[in-house]
Amino acid sequence: LEADLKIHLGERSYRIMVSPDAWDQLPGFLDKENISGKLLVVTDDRVGSLYSSSLAGVLEGTGRRARFHTIPQGEESKSFFEIERLCRSMSENGFDRKSVILAMGGGVVGDLAGLAASVYLRGVTYIQLPTTLLAMVDSSVGGKTGINIPEGKNLVGTFYQPAMVCVNTRTLETLEARDWYSGMAEVVKIALTSDPVLFGYLEGFNEIGPDAGIEPTRIIKAACMKKALVVEEDERESGQRRVLNFGHTLGHALEASAGFGGLRHGEAVALGMKASLELSRRQAGLPEDQFKRAMEVIDRIPTPQFDSLDGLSEFILRDKKSSGGAVTIVLIEGIGIPRLVPLNDPGALLDAFTAVA
Ligand SMILES: NC(=O)c1ccc[n+]([C@@H]2O[C@H](COP(=O)([O-])OP(=O)(O)OC[C@H]3O[C@@H](n4cnc5c(N)ncnc54)[C@H](O)[C@@H]3O)[C@@H](O)[C@H]2O)c1
């Protein structure tokens, strides 16, 4: 069982497998880890209808049976209601501390199932089986779990690492273009903040849509490798891990003001990155030619128009409150060179956004 990548976090270390048939490795992994408890697959209605039978087939082929728990697709499922429903269903069905949760789906399923795994019986094992590009390159790795409350996105959550991340890239074939692009935004984020080689690879394509010929395993491994380094250094996001928030300060505000589900996460991040690039040019000495090249790549991600900035600074300030009084924003001094700076005035970010939106 050769891991493609490994996250080194002492006893919380885990491997990441990336291939078109990665799920075939699951039974071998469960055997190797002596996992004999009950299996619960958490998925959403869409992913479930596409892949439940093939996942059940893989498990049954080696004599294991899983129970399936389905949530409605969409951001609204990241709720206390769904956490409660999931925990109660596990309890009713006799899931004990040896049980394992398999999160088969996008970031919504992963964040919800991860949170449930961290609190059910004070913690059971979980495995990430990401099926969106966004989940494959970002949310399934690193152990951040969470749900939303009306006051804001991801305001309730835990740090809880999975036991393995198993990326079956073949599932990308059924992904909608809009979700592919949403994941690409996170790939571009990683490239701009820490991987000039990956940036060069993306730049080599005239477009970066699902049919552009971009090799999923290539970008997923590159993104996970960079994420691994950052997470290993700063598991609980007190310092360096925050560079992964490039484009997220404004992105979160846009998402919140659009109402959950109105904008894809990656679309919001793409818009946020544009503003951050403009601010980087103004305040962090990002050279003009690199600014242009970075913008060109981000502009290949289709994003909705934003006419009104009403209320955005309020959402940015809310971020400020929850982070203890100071918003740190990520700028880049050059492609692959991030810099964390305090954002004293949300207006400067909104002004930069107006200039590029
Ligand atoms: N934990 C983290 O570190 C982290 C990082 C980034 C984002 N997130 C969270 O991730 C969430 C967004 O994730 P997402 O973009 O994957 O959204 P998602 O889970 O809602 O998936 C998007 C849509 O794609 C469908 N889908 C999933 N896989 C499919 C497939 N293979 N074929 C066809 N359709 C498929 C889903 O049913 C859903 O309708 C947000 O809630 C965000 O906060 C978490």
The ligand as an SDF file (V2000), in Angstrom:
LIG
                    3D

 44 48  0  0  0  0  0  0  0  0999 V2000
  -12.2420   22.0300    5.5850 N   0  0  0  0  0  0  0  0  0  0  0  0
  -11.5490   22.8060    4.7980 C   0  0  0  0  0  0  0  0  0  0  0  0
  -10.3390   22.9730    4.9620 O   0  0  0  0  0  0  0  0  0  0  0  0
  -12.2420   23.4790    3.6550 C   0  0  0  0  0  0  0  0  0  0  0  0
  -11.4920   24.1110    2.6640 C   0  0  0  0  0  0  0  0  0  0  0  0
  -12.1670   24.6920    1.5870 C   0  0  0  0  0  0  0  0  0  0  0  0
  -13.5560   24.6120    1.5180 C   0  0  0  0  0  0  0  0  0  0  0  0
  -14.2490   23.9970    2.4990 N   0  0  0  0  0  0  0  0  0  0  0  0
  -15.7230   23.8850    2.4210 C   0  0  0  0  0  0  0  0  0  0  0  0
  -16.0390   23.0750    1.3110 O   0  0  0  0  0  0  0  0  0  0  0  0
  -17.3750   23.3860    0.8930 C   0  0  0  0  0  0  0  0  0  0  0  0
  -17.4090   23.4560   -0.6090 C   0  0  0  0  0  0  0  0  0  0  0  0
  -17.0420   22.2110   -1.1290 O   0  0  0  0  0  0  0  0  0  0  0  0
  -17.4880   21.7560   -2.5780 P   0  0  0  0  0  0  0  0  0  0  0  0
  -17.2210   22.8410   -3.5340 O   0  0  0  0  0  0  0  0  0  0  0  0
  -16.8890   20.4230   -2.7860 O   0  0  0  0  0  0  0  0  0  0  0  0
  -19.0790   21.7160   -2.4590 O   0  0  0  0  0  0  0  0  0  0  0  0
  -20.1380   20.5500   -2.3630 P   0  0  0  0  0  0  0  0  0  0  0  0
  -19.7190   19.5020   -1.4150 O   0  0  0  0  0  0  0  0  0  0  0  0
  -21.4250   21.2340   -2.0980 O   0  0  0  0  0  0  0  0  0  0  0  0
  -20.1670   19.9420   -3.8350 O   0  0  0  0  0  0  0  0  0  0  0  0
  -20.6210   20.7350   -4.9060 C   0  0  0  0  0  0  0  0  0  0  0  0
  -21.7180   20.0030   -5.7100 C   0  0  0  0  0  0  0  0  0  0  0  0
  -21.1070   18.9550   -6.4530 O   0  0  0  0  0  0  0  0  0  0  0  0
  -21.8360   17.7400   -6.3060 C   0  0  0  0  0  0  0  0  0  0  0  0
  -20.8590   16.6800   -6.5100 N   0  0  0  0  0  0  0  0  0  0  0  0
  -19.8770   16.2910   -5.6740 C   0  0  0  0  0  0  0  0  0  0  0  0
  -19.0890   15.3720   -6.2570 N   0  0  0  0  0  0  0  0  0  0  0  0
  -19.6000   15.1560   -7.4900 C   0  0  0  0  0  0  0  0  0  0  0  0
  -19.2140   14.3210   -8.5720 C   0  0  0  0  0  0  0  0  0  0  0  0
  -18.1160   13.5600   -8.5330 N   0  0  0  0  0  0  0  0  0  0  0  0
  -19.9820   14.3280   -9.6980 N   0  0  0  0  0  0  0  0  0  0  0  0
  -21.0700   15.1400   -9.7630 C   0  0  0  0  0  0  0  0  0  0  0  0
  -21.4640   15.9650   -8.7900 N   0  0  0  0  0  0  0  0  0  0  0  0
  -20.7390   15.9770   -7.6520 C   0  0  0  0  0  0  0  0  0  0  0  0
  -22.4310   17.8510   -4.9490 C   0  0  0  0  0  0  0  0  0  0  0  0
  -23.5710   17.0250   -4.8430 O   0  0  0  0  0  0  0  0  0  0  0  0
  -22.7790   19.3250   -4.8560 C   0  0  0  0  0  0  0  0  0  0  0  0
  -24.0270   19.5650   -5.4410 O   0  0  0  0  0  0  0  0  0  0  0  0
  -17.7240   24.6890    1.5630 C   0  0  0  0  0  0  0  0  0  0  0  0
  -18.6530   24.4150    2.5880 O   0  0  0  0  0  0  0  0  0  0  0  0
  -16.4180   25.1740    2.1660 C   0  0  0  0  0  0  0  0  0  0  0  0
  -16.6020   25.9040    3.3470 O   0  0  0  0  0  0  0  0  0  0  0  0
  -13.6210   23.4220    3.5560 C   0  0  0  0  0  0  0  0  0  0  0  0
  1  2  1  0
  2  3  2  0
  2  4  1  0
  4  5  1  0
  4 44  2  0
  5  6  2  0
  6  7  1  0
  7  8  2  0
  8  9  1  0
  8 44  1  0
  9 10  1  0
  9 42  1  0
 10 11  1  0
 11 12  1  0
 11 40  1  0
 12 13  1  0
 13 14  1  0
 14 15  2  0
 14 16  1  0
 14 17  1  0
 17 18  1  0
 18 19  2  0
 18 20  1  0
 18 21  1  0
 21 22  1  0
 22 23  1  0
 23 24  1  0
 23 38  1  0
 24 25  1  0
 25 26  1  0
 25 36  1  0
 26 27  1  0
 26 35  1  0
 27 28  2  0
 28 29  1  0
 29 30  1  0
 29 35  2  0
 30 31  1  0
 30 32  2  0
 32 33  1  0
 33 34  2  0
 34 35  1  0
 36 37  1  0
 36 38  1  0
 38 39  1  0
 40 41  1  0
 40 42  1  0
 42 43  1  0
M  CHG  2   8   1  16  -1
M  END
$$$$
